[in-house]
Each structure stands twice: as C-alpha cells, then as structure tokens.
Amino acid sequence: MTIKTHANGSAASLTIKPVSARIGAEIAGVNLSGDLPEETIAAINAALLQHKVIFFRDQEHLTDAEQERFSKRLGDLVPHPTEHVRSGTTSILELDSSRGGRADAWHTDVTFVDAYPKISLLRGVTIPDVGGDTVWSNTVAAYDSLPPALKATAEQLWATHSNAYDYAAQRPHATQADRRHYEEVFASTVFETDHPVVRVHPETGERSLILGSFVQRFVGYSKSDSEQLYALLQSHVLQIENTVRWRWRANDVAIWDNRATQHYAVNDYGDRARIVRRTTLAGDVPVSIDGRRSVTRKKVVRNAVAQAA
C-alpha cells in the first residue's frame, strides 16, 4: 500500500508493507520528524491503529530531542511513573542491557497505573550483532480467538496489576545488577491498579485483553486459581499467529499501540551491549464492556510516607 503525501512542498510516497497477516507493518518513504505534514501524521496513526505495531528503518537523523518532538505529534509525552527511571530528559526512558534494561517478560507498558500509555515509541541506539529481537502480540486478535464461553468469562474478569512482584521467580537467571535495578529504580514507587481484563479501544471500538506480567491476581480469585486462569488466557496472546518478531538494526524505530499489544524483548545476546530509548504518550483510563473504569488502589513511595493515589 502506498499513500501519497507532501513534505516541504515536494511529493513523497509513504509505503506500508505488512510484516504478518495479523500484526505489524514496515513503513518506508518517510523520515520521522516533528515537521511532518498533518496528512503524513494521520496516515502513520491510521497504520498504527490497523497494524498495532509499525516499523521504520534508517532513522539515523533522530536525536533524543527530535524523537520527543516527533512523538508529540501523536500525543502528549509522559515520563515513566517511577520517578528515577529516566535518562537525559524527563520523557526519554533509556533501556540499557548493562544496567538492568532487559524487558524479557511479556507485558503491556506500565499497566500498573490506571491511564497507562496509549502509544510507545522505541529507537534502536546500540544493537547487538546477534540476538536482541523484540516480539509483539496482537491482544485484539487474542480476544477474538477465545472460545465463546471463555470470552464471556474474560469479559467479567478484573485483574490487579502491580510493579511490585516476585522478581526472582519471574527472572531466575537475572544478574545481581538486574535485581538491584529492579528494587532501587523500577519498584522505588509501588503501584497497584485494577483493570478489566477486556477493555474497549477508545479509537477503534475493538475489544482487547489487558494481561501481561504485571498481573498479580484476578479480583475475587485465589492465587492458585488466578495463576491457572491467567495461563489459559495468556496462551491465546502467545499464539504464534498473533505475533510478529522484529530484527533490530541501529536507527530503527518501532511504534506500537500499547492498548492493543503485548511485547517481549528476547534476552539472547549475552553480555553484548543493547541500548534502546523509549518515549510514551499519555493514555486514557480503560473502560470495560459494561462501562466501568480502571481504578488505582495503591501508590506507595518506598522509604517515605505512603500516599493515596
């Protein structure tokens, strides 16, 4: 698919090529910039809503500042809610493999708060010569694939999400530096939020599953029952047909609809350096199919007086 746009008074073409049938498209013919015309931004956003994650190669002109400037064309920038998880500016989150930045668990970004980001943008800065891919899954397709009885159950479920979890159990092979980064940085402020397991997308009206590694339990279910029910629902998210895998090169940019995806950074590159930088855009509070909204139950700053959310 090719969309004609105009940049700086000259004709340009924006080519959209699906990477897989259910999720992912590569877009060529555009240099991401805060100066892009409105019709190009609209075409990029439309492609994002359709394909859930979109990829751009050869964006070597992007600096941190220009990444932020372009990001603002798609929404309002928000910093990571954990105060010290920042690098360079308040809006850029640097994920450095040498400092615990290995997101090797299936998740949707920041679901431990109520209005978690609607869109995430990730730029490849230093990419290992072997490994380091990222995999995304379409959580709308996952919902659609549920058998009718399981779909009806999911639509009634609510789940408690938190950034305080058993890190050692989830990542038994993590280094001591990784564990320290989690305790001192990522979990320096603890959040706990209840989300519907099925949310209605505010732009497309599609229904998607809110799951991922921040889920601690289902409301009204025991830990054991929650674990088994979670594994059943998450297995549909992880169906290979619902996923796309991206082999990074330096200066690539990936943009994903965080309301309709999960992702996983494959930790298969040993001690090679991997640095990526992320911006996130403000989202809305999820709404269940019966109109109820997510609620943050707890916000606690460690080593400080607990604060009400």
N, C-alpha and C positions, 0 to 999 in steps of 0.2 A: 504494500500500500504506500503510495506517495502523496503527500499533501503539499501543495504549493504555498509558499509563504514569501514574505518580503523582508529583507534586512538591509538597513542603510540604503534604501532606495533601489536595490538590485534584487532580481528574482533569485530565490533559493528553493531547494526542494528538501523536504523532511521525509525520509524514507523509514517506514515502520515495518519491521520484519519479525513475525512471531518466532520465538525460540522453541516453544512447545505448544500443543493444542490448547491446554487449559490455563497456562500461566507463563508470562514472560514475553518481552519483545525487545529487540535491539533497534535503536533509532539512530540513523545516520543523517548527515547533511546539516548538522547544527552544532555550533559552538555555544555551550551554555554560558549565559551572561545575564546580568541584571538589565541589560539594554535591549533584550529581545522584544520584538513587537508583540502586542497583545494577542494577535491571532496565533502566533507560534506558541505562546504560553498556554493558550486554550487548547491547542492541538496536543501538546505534551500532557496536559491534565486529562484530556479525554482518553489518550492512550493509556495513561496510568490507571484510570478507572476501569478500562476494558481488560487490560492485561495484568493488572495487580502489581507487577514489578517491571521496570523498564531500564535498559542499559545503554550507556553511551561510551564509546571508545575515544581515545586520543583527545582528552580534555586537558592537555598539558598547560594551557594558559590559566587554569584556575588556581588562584591563591585561596588562603583561608577567607580573606575579605571578600573575594569575588564569589566564593561558594556561598557565603552568607547573603550576599546581595542578590544572587540568583534565587536562593531559597525563599527569600522574602516575596518573590513574585508568585509563589504558590501558596503562601500563608504567612502566619505570624511565627517568628522564631521563638522557641522556648528552650531554656537551658535544662540540663538534667536536674531532676528534683533533689538529688543528693548533692549537697552544697559543693563538695570538693571534687566532684567528678567532672573536671573541666580542664581545658588546655588552650592557652593562647588568648581566647576571648571567652565571654560567658556563654556563647552559643555553639562553640565547636567542642565536641567531645572526641578526644583522641583515644583510639584503642590501639595500644602498643603491646605486642606479644611479650615483650621483655618485662612488662610491668602489670601483668595480670589481665591484659586485654584480649582474652580468648573466649569468645561468646559461643562455646561449644555445647549448647543445650538448646533444644527447640523452644522458641519463645516469640512473643509479640512484645515490642519495645514498651517498657515502663507501665505494664498493666497493673502494677501495684498502686497506682493513683487512679482517681476517678476519670478525669478528662485526659486520658493518655494520648500521645501524639497521633495525629491523623496521617502524617507522612514522615518518612525518614529518608535522608539523602546521604549516601556514603561515597567517599572519594578514596581511591587507592593511591597511597603515597609511596610506601615501600612494600613490594610484593615479593614473596619468596619464589625462587626459581622452580621449586617443587611444592605442590600442595597449596593449601590456603584458600580453597574454593569456598563459596557460600551457596547454600541451598535454601530456596524459598518454597513454601507450600501455599496453595490457594484454599483459604478456610471457607470461602463461599462454596467452592466445589466439594469440599469435605462435608459441609452441612447437606448439600444437595444429594450426596451419595448415601446418607444414612437411610436405613430401612424405616418405613413409616412409623413403626412402634417406637424405635429408638429416637427418631426425630421428635416425636411427641414428648418423650421423656426429657430430651435435651432442652426443649422449649420451656420446660417448667423449672429447670435447674438454675441455681445461683452458686457461684464459686467465690471463695475468699482467696484473694491474691496478696502476696507479700514479698518484699525483697529480703526478708529475714527467713532463711530456710537452712536446712542441713547441708551446708556447702560440701563438707567432706563426703557425705553419702552420694550427692549428685556428681561430684567430681573427685573420685578416689585417687586419681593419678595426678592431681594438681600439685604444683610445687608449693613450697613454703611461702615464696613470694606471692604466688597467686592467692593463697589463703589470707595472707596479711592484707593484700589489696582489697579483698572482699570485706574483711572485718573493719578495716580502718577507713575505707573510702566508700565502697558501694553501699554498705549497711550502716554508715555513720548516722543516718536518719532512717528509722524504720517506719514503713507504711503498711497499712492493711486495708484493703478495699474489697467490697462485694460487687461483683459484676454478674449480669445474666450470662449464662453460657451461650445463649443465642441472642445476638444483637441485630438491629435493623440498621443498615448502612444509611447515613443521612443524605447521601447524594444519589445513590443508585436504587435504594429501596431493597437491595439484596439482603438476605439473611446470612450471617457468618457465625462461626464458632469462636468464642473467646476462651482459649485454653492456654497451653504453654507452661513452661517450667516455674512460673511464679504462682501457679495454683497450689494452694496448701490443702484445701479440703472443699467438699461441697457442703453448702449450708444445710443442716439437718441430717447429715450422714456421718457415720463413724469414719475414723481414719482408714480402717481396712476396706470398708465399702467404697469410700472415696477413691482409694487407690485403684481398685478394680474397675470402677466406673470410668475413671479418668483414662485408664489404659485402653478401654474399649473405644471411647470417643476419640482419643488421640490417634488411635490406629488408623482412623479414616483420614485424619490430617496428613499422616505419613505415607499414605498410599502413593507409590512412585508415580502414578499417572497424574497426581495433583501437584507435582513438584517440578522445579527447574533448577539446574545447577550451573553456576557461572564461574568460569575460569578467569580470574582476575589478571589484568595487566596494570602496570603503573599508569596513572592518569585516567583510569576507568571511573565512571560514576554510575552508581545504581540508585534508583529511586523506587521506593515501594509504598503501597497503600497499607499502612500499619493497622487499618481497621479490617483488612480482608486477607491478611497473610500471617504466617509464622516464618521464622528463618533460623538457620543453624550455620555457624562458621566452623568449617571442618578443620579439626586440630590435628593435621597430619604432616606438619612441616618441621617438627623437631625444634631445634634451637635457632632456626633461621629467623631473620627479622621480618615482621609483618606489622605495618602501621597503616591504619585507615582513619579517616576523620569524618565525623558524622554531624549533621545538623538535623534538628527535628522541628516540626511545625505543630502549632497548638491544635489539639483536637477538641471534640465535644464529649460530654458525658454520655456513655452508651445508654440506649433505650431498648428495653426488652420488647417482645412482640405484643405484650399487653400494656405497654406504655410506661412501665416503671423504670426509674433511672438508677444507675450505679451510685453507691454510697461509700465514701471513705470512712472507715470505722476507727482508725488509729493513725496518729503521726507522733512518733517519739524521737526526739533528738537524744542520742546516747550521751551519757555523762552530762546531761542537762535536765532541767525540769520538763516533764512531758507536756506537750502542747496538744490541745484539741485541734482536730482538723478544721 
